[in-house]
Amino acid sequence: MWSTLRELRIQADWWLKGRLRWSAPARIDPVGDLEPWLADLPENQRARAEALRERYDLSSWSTGCDREDVELNLYHLDILDQHLSDVPAPTRALDVGCRAWWNLPANHAFRPAPWLGIELDGHQRYVDGATRAGLARRRTELFEGASYRTGSVTELDGPYDLIVWLLPYITPGAFGADRLPRRYFSPDALLDHVLGLLSEQGTLLIINQGEDEARVQRELLASRSVEVTELGRLESPWPAFETERYGFRCSVNRAAGVEGAR
Ligand SMILES: C[S@@+](CC[C@H](N)C(=O)[O-])C[C@H]1O[C@@H](n2cnc3c(N)ncnc32)[C@H](O)[C@@H]1O
């Protein structure tokens, strides 16, 4: 009874949100000159940040990266660099379920390709009246070639050479916390669709939260025609998130004819 009422309420909120799409102007508070900011970091983080800065062009961060998000973006860039540094320049790249796309600066620095961010719940509103989509679109204006779309990843066609998918909903608990209509909880169908978006030699990075999710993710991947490299627990000098994260690097390698292999 209570769960039915809760679901009805979620459905009603979702319907309303889909009709109230207007966003107040979204503001970002750009970090500006990175130099003094990096100089203040603890030694291990500064050394890693310098190494990343030598390898990647972070100049667009001064206008495009919010102060609050610099550490998170250094963390994300660190993870991309550690685990995907051999990925060739993509023709098109995709970030699945990117919310307001806090990690666009790192994605773009890592591979300055045309990135698309897709988010199902893009009309979710902040207290200042801006929506996720409004904020994300403001961010895309600051990174060449980036674009954002509100909707389900299942509406997209491929191919994409690089896909990042941070914290897909694969357990009911995490899904329930975000108050999305139940019909959107479909880990199997979404995984199949996202794998189908990969180009012949494309790479998908999936990141999950906690050991339980990692176990579920492992099982989901095991039953599919996909090559998987388990990255294990992700380590970084930036303790960016409270709950430990685990990574899976996937490719379908259609060109090499290894579909069916794991
Ligand atoms: C746990 S959040 C992760 C957000 C973001 N990637 C991050 O790391 O902060 C999962 C996100 O996926 C989105 N999502 C769920 N199903 C989706 C779908 N079918 N297509 C696009 N986005 C989806 C949710 O709305 C939510 O914002």
The ligand as an SDF file (V2000), in Angstrom:
LIG
                    3D

 27 29  0  0  0  0  0  0  0  0999 V2000
   23.9640    7.5450   -9.3050 C   0  0  0  0  0  0  0  0  0  0  0  0
   23.6520    8.7930  -10.4640 S   0  0  0  0  0  0  0  0  0  0  0  0
   25.2830    9.1430  -11.0740 C   0  0  0  0  0  0  0  0  0  0  0  0
   25.4080   10.5370  -11.6000 C   0  0  0  0  0  0  0  0  0  0  0  0
   26.7550   10.9480  -12.1540 C   0  0  0  0  0  0  0  0  0  0  0  0
   27.2110   10.0650  -13.2100 N   0  0  0  0  0  0  0  0  0  0  0  0
   27.7840   11.0490  -11.0650 C   0  0  0  0  0  0  0  0  0  0  0  0
   28.7060   10.2560  -11.0420 O   0  0  0  0  0  0  0  0  0  0  0  0
   27.6790   11.9440  -10.2350 O   0  0  0  0  0  0  0  0  0  0  0  0
   22.9600    7.9130  -11.8360 C   0  0  0  0  0  0  0  0  0  0  0  0
   22.3950    8.8380  -12.8830 C   0  0  0  0  0  0  0  0  0  0  0  0
   21.9640    8.0960  -14.0110 O   0  0  0  0  0  0  0  0  0  0  0  0
   20.7810    8.6750  -14.4910 C   0  0  0  0  0  0  0  0  0  0  0  0
   20.0770    7.6830  -15.3070 N   0  0  0  0  0  0  0  0  0  0  0  0
   19.3860    6.6190  -14.8710 C   0  0  0  0  0  0  0  0  0  0  0  0
   18.8470    5.9370  -15.8970 N   0  0  0  0  0  0  0  0  0  0  0  0
   19.2180    6.5880  -17.0250 C   0  0  0  0  0  0  0  0  0  0  0  0
   18.9560    6.3980  -18.4100 C   0  0  0  0  0  0  0  0  0  0  0  0
   18.2080    5.3770  -18.8480 N   0  0  0  0  0  0  0  0  0  0  0  0
   19.5020    7.2660  -19.2960 N   0  0  0  0  0  0  0  0  0  0  0  0
   20.2460    8.3180  -18.8720 C   0  0  0  0  0  0  0  0  0  0  0  0
   20.5060    8.5620  -17.5580 N   0  0  0  0  0  0  0  0  0  0  0  0
   20.0120    7.7140  -16.6480 C   0  0  0  0  0  0  0  0  0  0  0  0
   20.0440    9.0760  -13.2340 C   0  0  0  0  0  0  0  0  0  0  0  0
   19.0200   10.0220  -13.4690 O   0  0  0  0  0  0  0  0  0  0  0  0
   21.1710    9.6110  -12.3720 C   0  0  0  0  0  0  0  0  0  0  0  0
   21.3860   10.9830  -12.5480 O   0  0  0  0  0  0  0  0  0  0  0  0
  1  2  1  0
  2  3  1  0
  2 10  1  0
  3  4  1  0
  4  5  1  0
  5  6  1  0
  5  7  1  0
  7  8  2  0
  7  9  1  0
 10 11  1  0
 11 12  1  0
 11 26  1  0
 12 13  1  0
 13 14  1  0
 13 24  1  0
 14 15  1  0
 14 23  1  0
 15 16  2  0
 16 17  1  0
 17 18  1  0
 17 23  2  0
 18 19  1  0
 18 20  2  0
 20 21  1  0
 21 22  2  0
 22 23  1  0
 24 25  1  0
 24 26  1  0
 26 27  1  0
M  CHG  2   2   1   9  -1
M  END
$$$$
